[in-house]
Amino acid sequence: MTTAEERRRIGARLRTERKRRRWLKPEMARRLADHITDQCPDLETLISYVKRWEAGKVGISERYQLAYSAAFGMDVEELFGDNSSSGEPSEADGREPDASTYRSDDQTKRRRFILDFLAGLGLAASARSLLHPGQGPLIGDEHLGLVRSALEQLEHTDAQRGGDLICEGAAALLAQVDAWIQHGTYPSRLEGELYQVAGHLGAWAGWTAYDAERHDMAWQHYLETLLLARTREDLQLEARVLSYMSLQSQRQGRSREAVQLAERGLRTSAGWATPRMTALLHLRCAQGYAGMQDRTSAQRHLTLAKREFDKGPHEDDLSFLGALTPAEVAGVEGMAYVTLGEHRRAAKLFQAIKEEPHPAFPRNTTYYTVRLADALRRAGNQADAFEVATEAIPLVAMVNSTRIRRQLASLRRMSRTVHCASAQKFNEQYDEAFGG
């Protein structure tokens, strides 16, 4: 094999492994940067390297081979060795690997998919031993520890990068935990904890599927997790899932159902809920009532939500409530005003979020930046709308949220009939970034 052929073989291998995980090139570059501690190039430079390596134009040094191996959770020889292409999905047919293989009866495929997912979360080392195919289903504290670590990383990855990357992996890990519960052997003291992590995984699997615009998948996870919550009499989990279901119902135009779900959540949580949980459920009520064009009820629940939120965090808050920041409260209020047709009022709230972004939640900041552009457009300020939309392009490119990308894509469709310099600039930069 010539040097050029070897470069092309390695490039195809790197491309295959990246696509297996559904990572775009900017995501691949970010993950490489996580494993380069000395004189790491900037992100744009790394993206250009990824493109050249995958195209087989240049060789890849040992330094970057080590970074790739760590990012993929693989051995260097396994990834770059002469036999590294055996058994891998073919690039020749142009198809992405089927991420739904975790549903397969083939345990080897299922294990590999879960290992790929956990490697992406930086948990490959512990996962390899706990998911070893030769190991019997004897479940212990170390299995719970692995899943809890995965939950922490899921929460972080969602906040930073969005749900597209992790919704299938979360579902796969949930299926594995369910298999442990149903078919494994474990001490009775662990039963409640296994059901608890299954519940949290189910909630995350639903939420990340929602962010990835996979609504049927999200709803199915919510229903299954709601059943688990009620069977186990887990009121905290039930209230959390009802808040998610309310949001999805509102998104899909079922405003009355959204209100009913949120109000059920308030009844379920009465007497024990922390202020932040109560605030979240009032915000969901407000969104539902806004969808019904009931301004009085929407405003009443917004006021109640802010009153509860101002009481501050509580030691009993579930970790997902950390995302309910002042910016998120303002963002949800802004969305209610959009639904009520008060676009200028909404734009002021979105503008404040854009000007003071929360460093822990770039995906949410990106979402509200795109919403700001849309609110300005709806308010008749086309020039500023598409100026903001242009600023949002690199932000959207850096997250993996179909929900956000589709919102930006809708602005691109609407910009075709807008004749101003900022719209033209937006069109050009959007087409360059996303292919038109």
Disulfide bonds with the S-S distance in Angstrom:
none
